[in-house]
Amino acid sequence: MCPMTTPSALVPTDPSFAELFPPDAELEHLAGDFTWAEGPTYVAMRDRVVFSDVRQNRTWAWTDQGRLEPEEDPSHHQNGHCTDADGLLIACSHGERALLRQESDGSWTTLADSFEGKRLNSPNDVALHPVDGSLWFTDPTYGIDKPEEGYGGTQELEGRWVFRLDQDGTLTAPIRDRDKPNGLAFASADLLLLADTGADAATHGYRIDADGNATYEREWFRVDPGKTDGLRLDIEGRIWSSAADGVHVLTADGSAELGRIPTPEVTANLCFGGPYGTMLYITATSSLWRMPTRTRGLELRR
């Protein structure tokens, strides 16, 4: 499969934005015909970006060798992914209402599917804490509410929370004050950025202490048009956020937009990847796109 290129049509707001890309940078269309492409993450030990088509109930991979390859069919409506402290793929499954880990032999282990005797809603996105190795994941009700994104069911928990799974298996719910918690990313060991795709439609900052407690700090930023679904940070702390018209890049404190990468369809999520971590992969409704950059995804070493 040969990627198609299209003029980058970058939209700078600040002069520094152009410096984040090679002069000849083009947006590449890698693959299409998906229904709702989501949850990309780079799995370094397998040299590929794994991503979901939530509504077609499948996952796919784009390899560093330039091939589109099937992953899970059915995927049980997997959505967000990350890798854990050992580099293994972690998946949020709407269908199984669980957080899963893919072992080195390809089998799946359920890490969490209930809290205090009640089933989880439908885990949506997940991030690795850079110091203690815990996994933080959001649990809205999209897999219950939307028949095209899960197997339905009844909400058993009293809310839609953000959970923390310790490496010893202890599950807690440190964040309980959001409407529909969605994408999340650690800016540092003590700062978590959390997108809310409910009526609030903003991304918020929470301070995380050494015991895994979370304290609300402030609204960090919001995008327009649309809402932040997924987000990532680069090595300088800049925020790369999905939006209805593409990817918005903001300063680390969220106070200013630096520029935008337009996409033809609504962008759901993104990740940095490739052998050097400089390639930006974008899932936008029916397609997977790629854009070369001069920066790298933030890797907070343990």
VEXDREN-2710 file (C-alpha; in Angstrom, 1 decimal):
% VEXDREN-2710
k/r/px/py/pz
1/MET/0.0/0.0/0.0
2/CYS/1.5/3.4/-1.0
3/PRO/0.6/6.3/1.1
4/MET/-1.0/9.3/-0.6
5/THR/0.4/12.8/0.3
6/THR/-1.4/16.0/0.4
7/PRO/-0.1/19.6/1.0
8/SER/0.4/20.1/4.7
9/ALA/-1.6/23.4/4.7
10/LEU/-0.3/24.1/8.2
11/VAL/-2.1/26.9/9.9
12/PRO/0.4/28.8/12.2
13/THR/-0.7/31.1/15.0
14/ASP/2.8/31.6/16.3
15/PRO/6.0/31.9/14.1
16/SER/7.6/29.0/16.1
17/PHE/5.0/26.6/14.8
18/ALA/6.7/26.1/11.4
19/GLU/9.9/25.1/13.2
20/LEU/8.2/22.0/14.5
21/PHE/8.1/20.5/11.0
22/PRO/10.5/19.8/8.1
23/PRO/10.2/22.4/5.3
24/ASP/8.8/19.8/2.9
25/ALA/6.4/18.2/5.5
26/GLU/3.3/16.7/3.9
27/LEU/0.3/15.1/5.5
28/GLU/0.2/11.4/4.4
29/HIS/-3.0/9.4/4.1
30/LEU/-1.9/5.9/5.1
31/ALA/-5.1/3.9/5.2
32/GLY/-8.9/4.5/5.1
33/ASP/-12.3/2.8/5.0
34/PHE/-12.7/2.8/8.8
35/THR/-15.8/4.0/10.6
36/TRP/-14.3/5.6/13.7
37/ALA/-10.5/5.3/13.9
38/GLU/-9.3/5.8/17.5
39/GLY/-6.7/5.0/20.1
40/PRO/-3.3/5.0/18.3
41/THR/-0.2/4.1/20.2
42/TYR/3.3/3.2/19.1
43/VAL/4.4/-0.3/20.3
44/ALA/8.2/-0.1/20.0
45/MET/8.9/-3.8/20.6
46/ARG/6.7/-4.5/17.6
47/ASP/7.7/-1.6/15.3
48/ARG/4.2/-0.5/14.7
49/VAL/1.3/1.8/15.6
50/VAL/-1.7/-0.1/16.8
51/PHE/-5.1/1.7/16.5
52/SER/-8.8/0.9/16.8
53/ASP/-11.8/1.0/14.5
54/VAL/-14.1/1.1/17.5
55/ARG/-17.3/0.8/15.5
56/GLN/-16.2/-1.9/13.1
57/ASN/-15.0/-3.9/16.2
58/ARG/-11.5/-4.3/14.9
59/THR/-7.9/-3.2/15.6
60/TRP/-5.2/-2.5/13.0
61/ALA/-1.5/-1.8/12.9
62/TRP/0.6/0.4/10.6
63/THR/4.1/-1.0/10.6
64/ASP/7.4/0.8/10.3
65/GLN/7.8/-1.2/7.1
66/GLY/4.8/0.7/5.6
67/ARG/2.1/-2.0/5.8
68/LEU/-1.4/-2.0/7.1
69/GLU/-1.9/-5.3/9.1
70/PRO/-4.9/-6.6/11.0
71/GLU/-4.6/-7.1/14.7
72/GLU/-7.8/-8.2/16.6
73/ASP/-11.0/-9.2/14.9
74/PRO/-13.2/-8.9/16.9
75/SER/-11.5/-6.5/19.2
76/HIS/-14.4/-6.3/21.6
77/HIS/-14.6/-2.6/20.7
78/GLN/-11.2/-1.6/22.0
79/ASN/-10.7/2.1/22.1
80/GLY/-7.6/3.8/23.7
81/HIS/-4.2/2.2/24.1
82/CYS/-0.8/2.7/25.7
83/THR/2.2/0.6/26.6
84/ASP/3.0/-0.4/30.1
85/ALA/6.3/-0.2/32.0
86/ASP/7.4/-3.4/30.2
87/GLY/6.5/-2.2/26.8
88/LEU/3.4/-4.4/26.5
89/LEU/0.2/-3.1/24.9
90/ILE/-2.6/-2.0/27.2
91/ALA/-6.1/-1.7/25.8
92/CYS/-9.4/-0.2/26.9
93/SER/-12.2/-2.5/25.9
94/HIS/-15.7/-1.0/25.6
95/GLY/-17.2/-4.4/24.9
96/GLU/-15.6/-6.3/27.8
97/ARG/-15.9/-3.3/30.0
98/ALA/-12.3/-3.9/31.1
99/LEU/-8.7/-2.8/31.0
100/LEU/-6.6/-5.5/29.2
101/ARG/-2.9/-6.3/28.6
102/GLN/-1.6/-8.1/25.6
103/GLU/1.1/-10.6/26.6
104/SER/4.2/-11.3/24.6
105/ASP/2.6/-14.4/23.1
106/GLY/-0.4/-12.4/21.9
107/SER/-2.9/-13.6/24.5
108/TRP/-4.9/-11.1/26.6
109/THR/-5.0/-10.7/30.4
110/THR/-7.8/-8.8/32.1
111/LEU/-6.3/-6.3/34.5
112/ALA/-9.5/-4.7/35.8
113/ASP/-13.2/-5.1/35.1
114/SER/-14.9/-4.2/38.3
115/PHE/-14.6/-1.8/41.2
116/GLU/-16.0/-2.5/44.7
117/GLY/-18.1/-5.3/43.3
118/LYS/-19.6/-3.3/40.4
119/ARG/-18.7/-3.6/36.7
120/LEU/-16.8/-0.8/35.1
121/ASN/-18.7/1.3/32.6
122/SER/-16.5/1.1/29.4
123/PRO/-12.8/2.0/29.8
124/ASN/-12.0/4.6/27.1
125/ASP/-8.4/5.8/27.3
126/VAL/-5.3/5.0/29.3
127/ALA/-1.9/6.5/30.3
128/LEU/1.1/5.1/32.1
129/HIS/2.4/7.0/35.1
130/PRO/6.1/7.7/34.5
131/VAL/7.4/7.0/37.9
132/ASP/5.4/4.4/39.8
133/GLY/4.2/2.4/36.7
134/SER/0.5/2.7/37.5
135/LEU/-2.1/2.8/34.8
136/TRP/-4.6/5.6/34.8
137/PHE/-7.7/5.1/32.7
138/THR/-11.0/6.9/32.0
139/ASP/-14.3/5.2/32.3
140/PRO/-17.2/7.0/30.6
141/THR/-20.3/5.1/29.4
142/TYR/-19.9/5.3/25.6
143/GLY/-19.7/1.5/25.3
144/ILE/-23.0/1.2/27.2
145/ASP/-24.8/4.2/25.7
146/LYS/-23.8/3.7/22.0
147/PRO/-24.7/0.3/20.5
148/GLU/-22.2/0.9/17.8
149/GLU/-19.4/1.2/20.3
150/GLY/-20.0/-1.7/22.6
151/TYR/-22.3/-4.5/23.7
152/GLY/-24.7/-2.4/25.8
153/GLY/-25.6/-3.1/29.4
154/THR/-26.5/-1.3/32.6
155/GLN/-24.4/1.2/34.3
156/GLU/-23.5/-0.1/37.8
157/LEU/-21.1/2.5/39.1
158/GLU/-22.5/5.8/40.5
159/GLY/-20.4/7.9/38.2
160/ARG/-17.9/8.1/35.3
161/TRP/-14.5/8.2/37.0
162/VAL/-10.8/8.1/36.3
163/PHE/-9.2/5.0/37.8
164/ARG/-5.7/4.2/38.9
165/LEU/-4.4/0.6/38.7
166/ASP/-1.3/0.1/40.8
167/GLN/1.3/-2.4/39.8
168/ASP/0.2/-4.5/42.7
169/GLY/-3.3/-4.7/41.3
170/THR/-5.0/-2.2/43.6
171/LEU/-7.7/-0.2/41.9
172/THR/-8.7/3.2/43.1
173/ALA/-10.8/6.1/41.6
174/PRO/-8.9/9.3/42.4
175/ILE/-10.9/11.5/40.1
176/ARG/-14.7/11.6/40.4
177/ASP/-15.7/15.1/39.4
178/ARG/-15.9/14.9/35.6
179/ASP/-18.9/14.4/33.4
180/LYS/-17.4/12.3/30.6
181/PRO/-13.7/11.8/31.2
182/ASN/-11.9/10.9/28.0
183/GLY/-8.4/11.4/26.7
184/LEU/-5.6/11.8/29.3
185/ALA/-1.8/12.3/29.3
186/PHE/0.9/12.9/31.9
187/ALA/2.8/16.2/31.4
188/SER/5.0/15.2/34.3
189/ALA/5.0/12.8/37.2
190/ASP/2.8/15.2/39.2
191/LEU/0.6/16.7/36.5
192/LEU/-2.2/14.8/34.6
193/LEU/-4.1/16.5/31.8
194/LEU/-7.6/15.1/31.4
195/ALA/-10.1/15.9/28.6
196/ASP/-13.8/16.0/29.4
197/THR/-16.0/15.4/26.3
198/GLY/-19.2/16.0/28.2
199/ALA/-21.0/19.4/28.4
200/ASP/-17.9/20.9/29.9
201/ALA/-15.8/20.3/26.7
202/ALA/-12.5/21.3/28.2
203/THR/-9.2/19.7/29.3
204/HIS/-8.3/20.0/33.0
205/GLY/-5.1/19.7/35.1
206/TYR/-4.8/17.6/38.2
207/ARG/-1.9/17.4/40.5
208/ILE/-0.9/13.9/41.4
209/ASP/1.0/13.1/44.7
210/ALA/3.3/10.2/45.5
211/ASP/0.4/8.2/47.0
212/GLY/-1.7/8.4/43.8
213/ASN/-4.2/11.0/45.0
214/ALA/-5.4/13.7/42.6
215/THR/-6.1/17.3/43.3
216/TYR/-7.9/19.5/40.8
217/GLU/-5.8/22.5/39.8
218/ARG/-7.6/24.4/36.9
219/GLU/-9.0/24.3/33.5
220/TRP/-5.9/23.9/31.2
221/PHE/-7.3/24.6/27.7
222/ARG/-10.2/24.1/25.3
223/VAL/-10.2/23.7/21.5
224/ASP/-12.6/25.2/19.0
225/PRO/-14.2/23.8/16.9
226/GLY/-15.0/20.5/18.6
227/LYS/-13.7/19.0/21.8
228/THR/-10.4/17.4/22.8
229/ASP/-10.8/13.6/22.6
230/GLY/-7.1/12.5/22.6
231/LEU/-4.0/14.4/23.4
232/ARG/-0.2/13.9/23.6
233/LEU/2.8/16.0/24.6
234/ASP/6.2/16.5/23.0
235/ILE/9.6/16.7/24.6
236/GLU/9.3/20.4/25.2
237/GLY/5.9/20.0/26.9
238/ARG/3.8/21.4/24.1
239/ILE/0.3/19.9/23.9
240/TRP/-0.9/18.3/20.7
241/SER/-4.7/17.9/20.9
242/SER/-7.3/16.5/18.7
243/ALA/-10.1/18.8/17.5
244/ALA/-13.0/18.8/15.0
245/ASP/-10.8/20.4/12.3
246/GLY/-7.5/18.6/12.9
247/VAL/-4.7/18.8/15.5
248/HIS/-4.2/21.9/17.6
249/VAL/-0.7/22.5/19.1
250/LEU/-0.6/24.6/22.3
251/THR/1.9/25.9/24.8
252/ALA/2.7/23.7/27.8
253/ASP/0.5/25.8/30.1
254/GLY/-2.4/25.7/27.6
255/SER/-2.6/29.4/27.5
256/ALA/-1.8/29.9/23.8
257/GLU/-2.3/28.1/20.5
258/LEU/0.8/27.8/18.3
259/GLY/-0.9/26.4/15.2
260/ARG/-3.0/23.7/13.6
261/ILE/-2.7/20.7/11.3
262/PRO/-6.0/20.6/9.4
263/THR/-7.5/17.2/8.5
264/PRO/-10.4/16.6/6.2
265/GLU/-12.5/14.8/8.9
266/VAL/-12.9/15.1/12.7
267/THR/-9.7/14.0/14.5
268/ALA/-10.2/11.6/17.4
269/ASN/-6.7/10.9/18.6
270/LEU/-3.0/11.0/17.8
271/CYS/0.4/9.7/18.9
272/PHE/4.0/10.1/18.2
273/GLY/5.9/7.1/16.9
274/GLY/8.3/5.6/14.4
275/PRO/11.9/4.5/15.1
276/TYR/12.9/8.0/16.3
277/GLY/9.6/9.0/17.9
278/THR/9.3/12.0/15.5
279/MET/6.4/10.9/13.4
280/LEU/2.9/12.1/14.3
281/TYR/0.1/9.6/13.6
282/ILE/-3.4/10.9/13.4
283/THR/-6.7/9.0/13.5
284/ALA/-9.4/11.1/11.9
285/THR/-12.8/9.4/11.5
286/SER/-12.3/7.1/8.5
287/SER/-8.6/7.4/8.0
288/LEU/-5.1/7.1/9.5
289/TRP/-2.7/9.9/8.6
290/ARG/1.0/10.6/9.3
291/MET/2.9/13.9/9.5
292/PRO/6.7/14.2/10.0
293/THR/7.9/16.5/12.8
294/ARG/11.1/17.9/14.2
295/THR/10.1/17.1/17.7
296/ARG/9.5/13.8/19.5
297/GLY/6.8/12.5/21.8
298/LEU/7.4/13.0/25.5
299/GLU/8.9/9.9/27.1
300/LEU/8.9/10.3/30.9
301/ARG/11.5/7.7/31.8
302/ARG/11.0/5.8/35.0
END
